[in-house]
Amino acid sequence: MLADLVKAVGRARKGKSVDQLQDKLGWTRMQVRNTITRASAKGFIETVKPGLYRRVL
């Protein structure tokens, strides 16, 4: 799940929202939020601003 999320987030400068990721991946909102938390803790993604995320370059 972690790799799928990081790939879905991509390199968008402005970042992607939870809703965009939920639509793209077909996961529930809770699955997206939990995976974002894990990916962020491991340093794979970063928060652009609250609710927007992007891959760490």
N, C-alpha and C positions, 0 to 999 in steps of 0.2 A: 504494500500500500504506500509505503514511504516513497519509493522510487516513482510510482505512478503520479503521486502528488507533485513531486519536484519537477517531473517532466511537464505536467499540466500547467504549473505556474509559469514556466518558461522564463524568458529574459525580458519581459515587459518592463520598461522603465517606470511606468506609472503603477505597476503592480496589478494583481487580479484580486477581485473580491471573493468572499466565501460563496456568494450566490453564483458567480461565474464558474468557480471551480466545481460547485455542486452540479451545475448543468453539464459541464464538460465530462465529469467523471461518473455521474449517475449515482453518487453516494448520498447518504442522508446528511443533513446539516451537522449532526453530532459527529459522524465519522470524519467529515472534513475538518471540523474544529480540533478534534483529538489528534489527527494526523499532522495538522499545522503545528500544534504544540510540540509534538515529538520532533518534527523536522526542524523547527526553530531551535529547540534545545540542542540538537546535534550540529547546528550551524549550517544546514543546507539551504534554508530560506531566511529572509529577514522581513521585518515589518516596515513598509514604506510610511504608512500612517495607520492609525487604528482601522482595521478591517481590510487593508490592502497589503498584499504580500508579493515578494519577488524572490527569485533565486539569487543566492549570494554569488557574485562574480569571481 
